Amino acid sequence: MKISKTYDWRGEDFRYDATCEHCGYMITNKEGKDDFHLYNQVIPSMVCPNCNRSSSLQPTDEPLPPIAPEHDPNITI
Ligand SMILES: [Zn+2]
């Protein structure tokens, strides 16, 4: 998963929406803390409830489609 939007900041704590790179599934209103661990370990290893994949877990049975870069003004990190 990757963070697609953050909001409700209270100091280091915030809420965020995360989107699956593989299928586009979105998780909303998750609680997070503004630190390296969340961005680099928690979010990439979060398993998508729709396709059961994470960013760090690459499927071995089929190639991944290329991820197109896109500009999202809501991304704040
Ligand atoms: Zn997914």
PDB file of the backbone (N, CA, C, O) and the ligand in Angstrom, with CONECT records:
HET     ZN  A 101       1
ATOM      1  N   MET A   1       0.846  -1.179   0.000  1.00  0.00           N
ATOM      2  CA  MET A   1       0.000   0.000   0.000  1.00  0.00           C
ATOM      3  C   MET A   1       0.889   1.240   0.000  1.00  0.00           C
ATOM      4  O   MET A   1       2.061   1.181   0.374  1.00  0.00           O
ATOM      5  N   LYS A   2       0.331   2.324  -0.411  1.00  0.00           N
ATOM      6  CA  LYS A   2       1.028   3.601  -0.311  1.00  0.00           C
ATOM      7  C   LYS A   2       0.046   4.658   0.182  1.00  0.00           C
ATOM      8  O   LYS A   2      -1.150   4.585  -0.102  1.00  0.00           O
ATOM      9  N   ILE A   3       0.556   5.641   0.923  1.00  0.00           N
ATOM     10  CA  ILE A   3      -0.305   6.703   1.428  1.00  0.00           C
ATOM     11  C   ILE A   3      -0.729   7.600   0.280  1.00  0.00           C
ATOM     12  O   ILE A   3       0.103   8.077  -0.491  1.00  0.00           O
ATOM     13  N   SER A   4      -2.023   7.824   0.174  1.00  0.00           N
ATOM     14  CA  SER A   4      -2.511   8.692  -0.896  1.00  0.00           C
ATOM     15  C   SER A   4      -3.006  10.030  -0.352  1.00  0.00           C
ATOM     16  O   SER A   4      -3.130  10.998  -1.103  1.00  0.00           O
ATOM     17  N   LYS A   5      -3.288  10.087   0.952  1.00  0.00           N
ATOM     18  CA  LYS A   5      -3.802  11.340   1.509  1.00  0.00           C
ATOM     19  C   LYS A   5      -3.617  11.318   3.021  1.00  0.00           C
ATOM     20  O   LYS A   5      -3.787  10.280   3.659  1.00  0.00           O
ATOM     21  N   THR A   6      -3.268  12.464   3.586  1.00  0.00           N
ATOM     22  CA  THR A   6      -3.191  12.568   5.046  1.00  0.00           C
ATOM     23  C   THR A   6      -4.069  13.728   5.508  1.00  0.00           C
ATOM     24  O   THR A   6      -4.255  14.709   4.789  1.00  0.00           O
ATOM     25  N   TYR A   7      -4.602  13.596   6.715  1.00  0.00           N
ATOM     26  CA  TYR A   7      -5.472  14.651   7.253  1.00  0.00           C
ATOM     27  C   TYR A   7      -5.601  14.474   8.764  1.00  0.00           C
ATOM     28  O   TYR A   7      -5.051  13.536   9.340  1.00  0.00           O
ATOM     29  N   ASP A   8      -6.333  15.386   9.392  1.00  0.00           N
ATOM     30  CA  ASP A   8      -6.547  15.349  10.850  1.00  0.00           C
ATOM     31  C   ASP A   8      -5.245  15.296  11.648  1.00  0.00           C
ATOM     32  O   ASP A   8      -5.116  14.526  12.599  1.00  0.00           O
ATOM     33  N   TRP A   9      -4.290  16.122  11.246  1.00  0.00           N
ATOM     34  CA  TRP A   9      -3.005  16.134  11.954  1.00  0.00           C
ATOM     35  C   TRP A   9      -3.175  16.660  13.371  1.00  0.00           C
ATOM     36  O   TRP A   9      -3.819  17.687  13.581  1.00  0.00           O
ATOM     37  N   ARG A  10      -2.599  15.960  14.341  1.00  0.00           N
ATOM     38  CA  ARG A  10      -2.540  16.406  15.733  1.00  0.00           C
ATOM     39  C   ARG A  10      -1.124  16.128  16.213  1.00  0.00           C
ATOM     40  O   ARG A  10      -0.837  15.029  16.687  1.00  0.00           O
ATOM     41  N   GLY A  11      -0.244  17.099  16.097  1.00  0.00           N
ATOM     42  CA  GLY A  11       1.151  16.863  16.425  1.00  0.00           C
ATOM     43  C   GLY A  11       1.756  15.884  15.433  1.00  0.00           C
ATOM     44  O   GLY A  11       1.775  16.148  14.230  1.00  0.00           O
ATOM     45  N   GLU A  12       2.248  14.758  15.928  1.00  0.00           N
ATOM     46  CA  GLU A  12       2.830  13.743  15.047  1.00  0.00           C
ATOM     47  C   GLU A  12       1.798  12.721  14.584  1.00  0.00           C
ATOM     48  O   GLU A  12       2.084  11.886  13.726  1.00  0.00           O
ATOM     49  N   ASP A  13       0.616  12.791  15.147  1.00  0.00           N
ATOM     50  CA  ASP A  13      -0.410  11.812  14.805  1.00  0.00           C
ATOM     51  C   ASP A  13      -1.314  12.358  13.705  1.00  0.00           C
ATOM     52  O   ASP A  13      -1.609  13.552  13.655  1.00  0.00           O
ATOM     53  N   PHE A  14      -1.739  11.475  12.844  1.00  0.00           N
ATOM     54  CA  PHE A  14      -2.620  11.907  11.759  1.00  0.00           C
ATOM     55  C   PHE A  14      -3.438  10.710  11.281  1.00  0.00           C
ATOM     56  O   PHE A  14      -3.208   9.572  11.688  1.00  0.00           O
ATOM     57  N   ARG A  15      -4.378  10.996  10.423  1.00  0.00           N
ATOM     58  CA  ARG A  15      -5.122   9.925   9.759  1.00  0.00           C
ATOM     59  C   ARG A  15      -4.757   9.949   8.289  1.00  0.00           C
ATOM     60  O   ARG A  15      -4.377  10.984   7.741  1.00  0.00           O
ATOM     61  N   TYR A  16      -4.880   8.777   7.654  1.00  0.00           N
ATOM     62  CA  TYR A  16      -4.477   8.728   6.258  1.00  0.00           C
ATOM     63  C   TYR A  16      -5.337   7.747   5.471  1.00  0.00           C
ATOM     64  O   TYR A  16      -5.973   6.850   6.025  1.00  0.00           O
ATOM     65  N   ASP A  17      -5.330   7.954   4.170  1.00  0.00           N
ATOM     66  CA  ASP A  17      -5.886   6.978   3.238  1.00  0.00           C
ATOM     67  C   ASP A  17      -4.704   6.306   2.562  1.00  0.00           C
ATOM     68  O   ASP A  17      -3.715   6.964   2.238  1.00  0.00           O
ATOM     69  N   ALA A  18      -4.796   5.021   2.350  1.00  0.00           N
ATOM     70  CA  ALA A  18      -3.752   4.291   1.650  1.00  0.00           C
ATOM     71  C   ALA A  18      -4.366   3.578   0.452  1.00  0.00           C
ATOM     72  O   ALA A  18      -5.483   3.065   0.519  1.00  0.00           O
ATOM     73  N   THR A  19      -3.610   3.557  -0.649  1.00  0.00           N
ATOM     74  CA  THR A  19      -4.092   2.945  -1.879  1.00  0.00           C
ATOM     75  C   THR A  19      -3.190   1.780  -2.272  1.00  0.00           C
ATOM     76  O   THR A  19      -1.969   1.858  -2.139  1.00  0.00           O
ATOM     77  N   CYS A  20      -3.796   0.706  -2.756  1.00  0.00           N
ATOM     78  CA  CYS A  20      -3.038  -0.455  -3.217  1.00  0.00           C
ATOM     79  C   CYS A  20      -2.472  -0.179  -4.603  1.00  0.00           C
ATOM     80  O   CYS A  20      -3.201   0.225  -5.508  1.00  0.00           O
ATOM     81  N   GLU A  21      -1.146  -0.402  -4.769  1.00  0.00           N
ATOM     82  CA  GLU A  21      -0.515  -0.191  -6.073  1.00  0.00           C
ATOM     83  C   GLU A  21      -0.964  -1.235  -7.083  1.00  0.00           C
ATOM     84  O   GLU A  21      -0.896  -1.006  -8.291  1.00  0.00           O
ATOM     85  N   HIS A  22      -1.417  -2.367  -6.598  1.00  0.00           N
ATOM     86  CA  HIS A  22      -1.701  -3.492  -7.480  1.00  0.00           C
ATOM     87  C   HIS A  22      -3.111  -3.446  -8.062  1.00  0.00           C
ATOM     88  O   HIS A  22      -3.306  -3.678  -9.255  1.00  0.00           O
ATOM     89  N   CYS A  23      -4.103  -3.142  -7.203  1.00  0.00           N
ATOM     90  CA  CYS A  23      -5.486  -3.200  -7.678  1.00  0.00           C
ATOM     91  C   CYS A  23      -6.227  -1.877  -7.493  1.00  0.00           C
ATOM     92  O   CYS A  23      -7.352  -1.730  -7.970  1.00  0.00           O
ATOM     93  N   GLY A  24      -5.604  -0.902  -6.799  1.00  0.00           N
ATOM     94  CA  GLY A  24      -6.252   0.384  -6.626  1.00  0.00           C
ATOM     95  C   GLY A  24      -7.195   0.457  -5.451  1.00  0.00           C
ATOM     96  O   GLY A  24      -7.842   1.483  -5.243  1.00  0.00           O
ATOM     97  N   TYR A  25      -7.289  -0.618  -4.670  1.00  0.00           N
ATOM     98  CA  TYR A  25      -8.158  -0.626  -3.503  1.00  0.00           C
ATOM     99  C   TYR A  25      -7.703   0.436  -2.508  1.00  0.00           C
ATOM    100  O   TYR A  25      -6.504   0.622  -2.304  1.00  0.00           O
ATOM    101  N   MET A  26      -8.647   1.131  -1.891  1.00  0.00           N
ATOM    102  CA  MET A  26      -8.301   2.208  -0.969  1.00  0.00           C
ATOM    103  C   MET A  26      -8.771   1.903   0.448  1.00  0.00           C
ATOM    104  O   MET A  26      -9.920   1.526   0.677  1.00  0.00           O
ATOM    105  N   ILE A  27      -7.848   2.076   1.395  1.00  0.00           N
ATOM    106  CA  ILE A  27      -8.181   2.000   2.819  1.00  0.00           C
ATOM    107  C   ILE A  27      -8.236   3.431   3.318  1.00  0.00           C
ATOM    108  O   ILE A  27      -7.321   4.212   3.055  1.00  0.00           O
ATOM    109  N   THR A  28      -9.298   3.790   4.036  1.00  0.00           N
ATOM    110  CA  THR A  28      -9.446   5.168   4.475  1.00  0.00           C
ATOM    111  C   THR A  28      -9.486   5.269   5.993  1.00  0.00           C
ATOM    112  O   THR A  28      -9.819   4.316   6.699  1.00  0.00           O
ATOM    113  N   ASN A  29      -9.134   6.461   6.469  1.00  0.00           N
ATOM    114  CA  ASN A  29      -9.280   6.820   7.882  1.00  0.00           C
ATOM    115  C   ASN A  29      -8.464   5.928   8.820  1.00  0.00           C
ATOM    116  O   ASN A  29      -8.938   5.552   9.892  1.00  0.00           O
ATOM    117  N   LYS A  30      -7.241   5.591   8.416  1.00  0.00           N
ATOM    118  CA  LYS A  30      -6.352   4.841   9.293  1.00  0.00           C
ATOM    119  C   LYS A  30      -5.572   5.810  10.164  1.00  0.00           C
ATOM    120  O   LYS A  30      -5.261   6.922   9.736  1.00  0.00           O
ATOM    121  N   GLU A  31      -5.253   5.392  11.387  1.00  0.00           N
ATOM    122  CA  GLU A  31      -4.451   6.230  12.263  1.00  0.00           C
ATOM    123  C   GLU A  31      -2.981   5.943  12.048  1.00  0.00           C
ATOM    124  O   GLU A  31      -2.575   4.791  11.894  1.00  0.00           O
ATOM    125  N   GLY A  32      -2.183   7.004  12.039  1.00  0.00           N
ATOM    126  CA  GLY A  32      -0.754   6.835  11.848  1.00  0.00           C
ATOM    127  C   GLY A  32       0.031   7.845  12.655  1.00  0.00           C
ATOM    128  O   GLY A  32      -0.526   8.769  13.248  1.00  0.00           O
ATOM    129  N   LYS A  33       1.332   7.649  12.663  1.00  0.00           N
ATOM    130  CA  LYS A  33       2.231   8.545  13.360  1.00  0.00           C
ATOM    131  C   LYS A  33       3.320   8.953  12.381  1.00  0.00           C
ATOM    132  O   LYS A  33       3.814   8.136  11.603  1.00  0.00           O
ATOM    133  N   ASP A  34       3.684  10.220  12.431  1.00  0.00           N
ATOM    134  CA  ASP A  34       4.618  10.769  11.459  1.00  0.00           C
ATOM    135  C   ASP A  34       6.054  10.329  11.772  1.00  0.00           C
ATOM    136  O   ASP A  34       6.819  11.078  12.379  1.00  0.00           O
ATOM    137  N   ASP A  35       6.410   9.120  11.355  1.00  0.00           N
ATOM    138  CA  ASP A  35       7.785   8.683  11.567  1.00  0.00           C
ATOM    139  C   ASP A  35       8.260   7.746  10.448  1.00  0.00           C
ATOM    140  O   ASP A  35       7.471   7.265   9.635  1.00  0.00           O
ATOM    141  N   PHE A  36       9.559   7.509  10.438  1.00  0.00           N
ATOM    142  CA  PHE A  36      10.199   6.693   9.401  1.00  0.00           C
ATOM    143  C   PHE A  36       9.611   5.284   9.357  1.00  0.00           C
ATOM    144  O   PHE A  36       9.400   4.721   8.283  1.00  0.00           O
ATOM    145  N   HIS A  37       9.351   4.728  10.529  1.00  0.00           N
ATOM    146  CA  HIS A  37       8.846   3.352  10.622  1.00  0.00           C
ATOM    147  C   HIS A  37       7.533   3.187   9.856  1.00  0.00           C
ATOM    148  O   HIS A  37       7.353   2.220   9.116  1.00  0.00           O
ATOM    149  N   LEU A  38       6.624   4.136  10.042  1.00  0.00           N
ATOM    150  CA  LEU A  38       5.333   4.038   9.363  1.00  0.00           C
ATOM    151  C   LEU A  38       5.507   4.093   7.849  1.00  0.00           C
ATOM    152  O   LEU A  38       4.976   3.250   7.125  1.00  0.00           O
ATOM    153  N   TYR A  39       6.257   5.094   7.371  1.00  0.00           N
ATOM    154  CA  TYR A  39       6.360   5.311   5.932  1.00  0.00           C
ATOM    155  C   TYR A  39       7.132   4.202   5.217  1.00  0.00           C
ATOM    156  O   TYR A  39       6.816   3.847   4.082  1.00  0.00           O
ATOM    157  N   ASN A  40       8.147   3.661   5.896  1.00  0.00           N
ATOM    158  CA  ASN A  40       9.051   2.740   5.208  1.00  0.00           C
ATOM    159  C   ASN A  40       8.832   1.279   5.547  1.00  0.00           C
ATOM    160  O   ASN A  40       9.325   0.398   4.843  1.00  0.00           O
ATOM    161  N   GLN A  41       8.089   1.007   6.628  1.00  0.00           N
ATOM    162  CA  GLN A  41       7.886  -0.388   7.003  1.00  0.00           C
ATOM    163  C   GLN A  41       6.412  -0.751   7.122  1.00  0.00           C
ATOM    164  O   GLN A  41       5.969  -1.761   6.575  1.00  0.00           O
ATOM    165  N   VAL A  42       5.655   0.075   7.837  1.00  0.00           N
ATOM    166  CA  VAL A  42       4.252  -0.278   8.084  1.00  0.00           C
ATOM    167  C   VAL A  42       3.433  -0.219   6.797  1.00  0.00           C
ATOM    168  O   VAL A  42       2.743  -1.175   6.443  1.00  0.00           O
ATOM    169  N   ILE A  43       3.519   0.917   6.104  1.00  0.00           N
ATOM    170  CA  ILE A  43       2.706   1.087   4.899  1.00  0.00           C
ATOM    171  C   ILE A  43       3.113   0.119   3.783  1.00  0.00           C
ATOM    172  O   ILE A  43       2.244  -0.534   3.205  1.00  0.00           O
ATOM    173  N   PRO A  44       4.419   0.005   3.460  1.00  0.00           N
ATOM    174  CA  PRO A  44       4.783  -0.920   2.370  1.00  0.00           C
ATOM    175  C   PRO A  44       4.454  -2.379   2.665  1.00  0.00           C
ATOM    176  O   PRO A  44       4.235  -3.161   1.740  1.00  0.00           O
ATOM    177  N   SER A  45       4.416  -2.757   3.949  1.00  0.00           N
ATOM    178  CA  SER A  45       4.156  -4.162   4.264  1.00  0.00           C
ATOM    179  C   SER A  45       2.686  -4.428   4.546  1.00  0.00           C
ATOM    180  O   SER A  45       2.295  -5.565   4.810  1.00  0.00           O
ATOM    181  N   MET A  46       1.865  -3.374   4.488  1.00  0.00           N
ATOM    182  CA  MET A  46       0.436  -3.544   4.718  1.00  0.00           C
ATOM    183  C   MET A  46      -0.163  -4.374   3.575  1.00  0.00           C
ATOM    184  O   MET A  46       0.033  -4.068   2.399  1.00  0.00           O
ATOM    185  N   VAL A  47      -0.882  -5.408   3.941  1.00  0.00           N
ATOM    186  CA  VAL A  47      -1.468  -6.292   2.939  1.00  0.00           C
ATOM    187  C   VAL A  47      -2.840  -5.776   2.524  1.00  0.00           C
ATOM    188  O   VAL A  47      -3.692  -5.484   3.363  1.00  0.00           O
ATOM    189  N   CYS A  48      -3.031  -5.673   1.238  1.00  0.00           N
ATOM    190  CA  CYS A  48      -4.302  -5.215   0.698  1.00  0.00           C
ATOM    191  C   CYS A  48      -5.399  -6.235   0.996  1.00  0.00           C
ATOM    192  O   CYS A  48      -5.232  -7.413   0.682  1.00  0.00           O
ATOM    193  N   PRO A  49      -6.515  -5.816   1.593  1.00  0.00           N
ATOM    194  CA  PRO A  49      -7.594  -6.765   1.884  1.00  0.00           C
ATOM    195  C   PRO A  49      -8.321  -7.239   0.626  1.00  0.00           C
ATOM    196  O   PRO A  49      -9.081  -8.207   0.670  1.00  0.00           O
ATOM    197  N   ASN A  50      -8.087  -6.559  -0.484  1.00  0.00           N
ATOM    198  CA  ASN A  50      -8.768  -6.935  -1.716  1.00  0.00           C
ATOM    199  C   ASN A  50      -7.978  -7.955  -2.539  1.00  0.00           C
ATOM    200  O   ASN A  50      -8.550  -8.927  -3.032  1.00  0.00           O
ATOM    201  N   CYS A  51      -6.660  -7.736  -2.691  1.00  0.00           N
ATOM    202  CA  CYS A  51      -5.865  -8.645  -3.530  1.00  0.00           C
ATOM    203  C   CYS A  51      -4.794  -9.390  -2.735  1.00  0.00           C
ATOM    204  O   CYS A  51      -4.058 -10.202  -3.295  1.00  0.00           O
ATOM    205  N   ASN A  52      -4.705  -9.114  -1.412  1.00  0.00           N
ATOM    206  CA  ASN A  52      -3.773  -9.826  -0.543  1.00  0.00           C
ATOM    207  C   ASN A  52      -2.310  -9.654  -0.933  1.00  0.00           C
ATOM    208  O   ASN A  52      -1.507 -10.567  -0.741  1.00  0.00           O
ATOM    209  N   ARG A  53      -1.958  -8.499  -1.476  1.00  0.00           N
ATOM    210  CA  ARG A  53      -0.572  -8.209  -1.796  1.00  0.00           C
ATOM    211  C   ARG A  53      -0.125  -6.991  -1.005  1.00  0.00           C
ATOM    212  O   ARG A  53      -0.937  -6.144  -0.635  1.00  0.00           O
ATOM    213  N   SER A  54       1.169  -6.913  -0.751  1.00  0.00           N
ATOM    214  CA  SER A  54       1.746  -5.720  -0.155  1.00  0.00           C
ATOM    215  C   SER A  54       2.771  -5.162  -1.123  1.00  0.00           C
ATOM    216  O   SER A  54       3.092  -5.794  -2.129  1.00  0.00           O
ATOM    217  N   SER A  55       3.285  -3.974  -0.819  1.00  0.00           N
ATOM    218  CA  SER A  55       4.276  -3.363  -1.702  1.00  0.00           C
ATOM    219  C   SER A  55       5.555  -4.181  -1.723  1.00  0.00           C
ATOM    220  O   SER A  55       6.193  -4.324  -2.766  1.00  0.00           O
ATOM    221  N   SER A  56       5.933  -4.725  -0.552  1.00  0.00           N
ATOM    222  CA  SER A  56       7.211  -5.418  -0.457  1.00  0.00           C
ATOM    223  C   SER A  56       7.101  -6.879  -0.859  1.00  0.00           C
ATOM    224  O   SER A  56       8.108  -7.534  -1.132  1.00  0.00           O
ATOM    225  N   LEU A  57       5.897  -7.379  -0.895  1.00  0.00           N
ATOM    226  CA  LEU A  57       5.700  -8.774  -1.283  1.00  0.00           C
ATOM    227  C   LEU A  57       5.350  -8.842  -2.764  1.00  0.00           C
ATOM    228  O   LEU A  57       4.220  -8.574  -3.174  1.00  0.00           O
ATOM    229  N   GLN A  58       6.354  -9.208  -3.550  1.00  0.00           N
ATOM    230  CA  GLN A  58       6.127  -9.237  -4.987  1.00  0.00           C
ATOM    231  C   GLN A  58       5.581 -10.595  -5.403  1.00  0.00           C
ATOM    232  O   GLN A  58       6.079 -11.623  -4.945  1.00  0.00           O
ATOM    233  N   PRO A  59       4.589 -10.616  -6.242  1.00  0.00           N
ATOM    234  CA  PRO A  59       4.075 -11.904  -6.711  1.00  0.00           C
ATOM    235  C   PRO A  59       5.088 -12.571  -7.628  1.00  0.00           C
ATOM    236  O   PRO A  59       5.779 -11.895  -8.391  1.00  0.00           O
ATOM    237  N   THR A  60       5.177 -13.863  -7.558  1.00  0.00           N
ATOM    238  CA  THR A  60       6.155 -14.580  -8.371  1.00  0.00           C
ATOM    239  C   THR A  60       5.500 -15.239  -9.573  1.00  0.00           C
ATOM    240  O   THR A  60       6.188 -15.704 -10.482  1.00  0.00           O
ATOM    241  N   ASP A  61       4.199 -15.279  -9.581  1.00  0.00           N
ATOM    242  CA  ASP A  61       3.527 -16.031 -10.647  1.00  0.00           C
ATOM    243  C   ASP A  61       3.122 -15.149 -11.826  1.00  0.00           C
ATOM    244  O   ASP A  61       2.797 -15.661 -12.897  1.00  0.00           O
ATOM    245  N   GLU A  62       3.139 -13.843 -11.641  1.00  0.00           N
ATOM    246  CA  GLU A  62       2.774 -12.980 -12.765  1.00  0.00           C
ATOM    247  C   GLU A  62       3.537 -11.666 -12.667  1.00  0.00           C
ATOM    248  O   GLU A  62       3.801 -11.179 -11.568  1.00  0.00           O
ATOM    249  N   PRO A  63       3.887 -11.099 -13.801  1.00  0.00           N
ATOM    250  CA  PRO A  63       4.622  -9.832 -13.758  1.00  0.00           C
ATOM    251  C   PRO A  63       3.729  -8.685 -13.313  1.00  0.00           C
ATOM    252  O   PRO A  63       2.531  -8.675 -13.593  1.00  0.00           O
ATOM    253  N   LEU A  64       4.312  -7.730 -12.625  1.00  0.00           N
ATOM    254  CA  LEU A  64       3.563  -6.553 -12.212  1.00  0.00           C
ATOM    255  C   LEU A  64       3.413  -5.597 -13.381  1.00  0.00           C
ATOM    256  O   LEU A  64       4.343  -5.428 -14.170  1.00  0.00           O
ATOM    257  N   PRO A  65       2.270  -4.981 -13.497  1.00  0.00           N
ATOM    258  CA  PRO A  65       2.152  -3.929 -14.502  1.00  0.00           C
ATOM    259  C   PRO A  65       3.014  -2.738 -14.079  1.00  0.00           C
ATOM    260  O   PRO A  65       3.178  -2.493 -12.884  1.00  0.00           O
ATOM    261  N   PRO A  66       3.559  -2.006 -15.030  1.00  0.00           N
ATOM    262  CA  PRO A  66       4.355  -0.833 -14.653  1.00  0.00           C
ATOM    263  C   PRO A  66       3.495   0.177 -13.923  1.00  0.00           C
ATOM    264  O   PRO A  66       2.344   0.413 -14.290  1.00  0.00           O
ATOM    265  N   ILE A  67       4.068   0.776 -12.876  1.00  0.00           N
ATOM    266  CA  ILE A  67       3.341   1.783 -12.107  1.00  0.00           C
ATOM    267  C   ILE A  67       3.578   3.145 -12.744  1.00  0.00           C
ATOM    268  O   ILE A  67       4.703   3.645 -12.764  1.00  0.00           O
ATOM    269  N   ALA A  68       2.529   3.727 -13.256  1.00  0.00           N
ATOM    270  CA  ALA A  68       2.661   5.021 -13.917  1.00  0.00           C
ATOM    271  C   ALA A  68       2.800   6.134 -12.874  1.00  0.00           C
ATOM    272  O   ALA A  68       2.028   6.192 -11.917  1.00  0.00           O
ATOM    273  N   PRO A  69       3.765   6.995 -13.059  1.00  0.00           N
ATOM    274  CA  PRO A  69       3.878   8.117 -12.126  1.00  0.00           C
ATOM    275  C   PRO A  69       2.693   9.062 -12.309  1.00  0.00           C
ATOM    276  O   PRO A  69       2.230   9.301 -13.424  1.00  0.00           O
ATOM    277  N   GLU A  70       2.227   9.579 -11.208  1.00  0.00           N
ATOM    278  CA  GLU A  70       1.121  10.510 -11.312  1.00  0.00           C
ATOM    279  C   GLU A  70       1.250  11.561 -10.225  1.00  0.00           C
ATOM    280  O   GLU A  70       1.757  11.297  -9.136  1.00  0.00           O
ATOM    281  N   HIS A  71       0.793  12.722 -10.536  1.00  0.00           N
ATOM    282  CA  HIS A  71       0.884  13.818  -9.576  1.00  0.00           C
ATOM    283  C   HIS A  71      -0.397  13.876  -8.763  1.00  0.00           C
ATOM    284  O   HIS A  71      -1.496  13.955  -9.312  1.00  0.00           O
ATOM    285  N   ASP A  72      -0.238  13.835  -7.452  1.00  0.00           N
ATOM    286  CA  ASP A  72      -1.402  13.944  -6.572  1.00  0.00           C
ATOM    287  C   ASP A  72      -1.158  15.086  -5.602  1.00  0.00           C
ATOM    288  O   ASP A  72      -0.284  14.975  -4.742  1.00  0.00           O
ATOM    289  N   PRO A  73      -1.901  16.179  -5.709  1.00  0.00           N
ATOM    290  CA  PRO A  73      -1.680  17.352  -4.843  1.00  0.00           C
ATOM    291  C   PRO A  73      -1.958  17.064  -3.382  1.00  0.00           C
ATOM    292  O   PRO A  73      -1.559  17.846  -2.519  1.00  0.00           O
ATOM    293  N   ASN A  74      -2.641  15.948  -3.075  1.00  0.00           N
ATOM    294  CA  ASN A  74      -2.956  15.634  -1.691  1.00  0.00           C
ATOM    295  C   ASN A  74      -1.789  14.972  -0.967  1.00  0.00           C
ATOM    296  O   ASN A  74      -1.777  14.913   0.263  1.00  0.00           O
ATOM    297  N   ILE A  75      -0.810  14.476  -1.716  1.00  0.00           N
ATOM    298  CA  ILE A  75       0.324  13.835  -1.079  1.00  0.00           C
ATOM    299  C   ILE A  75       1.177  14.898  -0.402  1.00  0.00           C
ATOM    300  O   ILE A  75       1.625  15.856  -1.033  1.00  0.00           O
ATOM    301  N   THR A  76       1.392  14.707   0.898  1.00  0.00           N
ATOM    302  CA  THR A  76       2.110  15.725   1.663  1.00  0.00           C
ATOM    303  C   THR A  76       3.454  15.238   2.160  1.00  0.00           C
ATOM    304  O   THR A  76       4.156  15.964   2.863  1.00  0.00           O
ATOM    305  N   ILE A  77       3.830  13.988   1.795  1.00  0.00           N
ATOM    306  CA  ILE A  77       5.130  13.482   2.243  1.00  0.00           C
ATOM    307  C   ILE A  77       6.061  13.327   1.070  1.00  0.00           C
ATOM    308  O   ILE A  77       7.207  12.911   1.243  1.00  0.00           O
TER     309      ILE A  77
HETATM  310 ZN    ZN A 101      -4.849  -4.630  -3.845  1.00  0.00          ZN2+
END
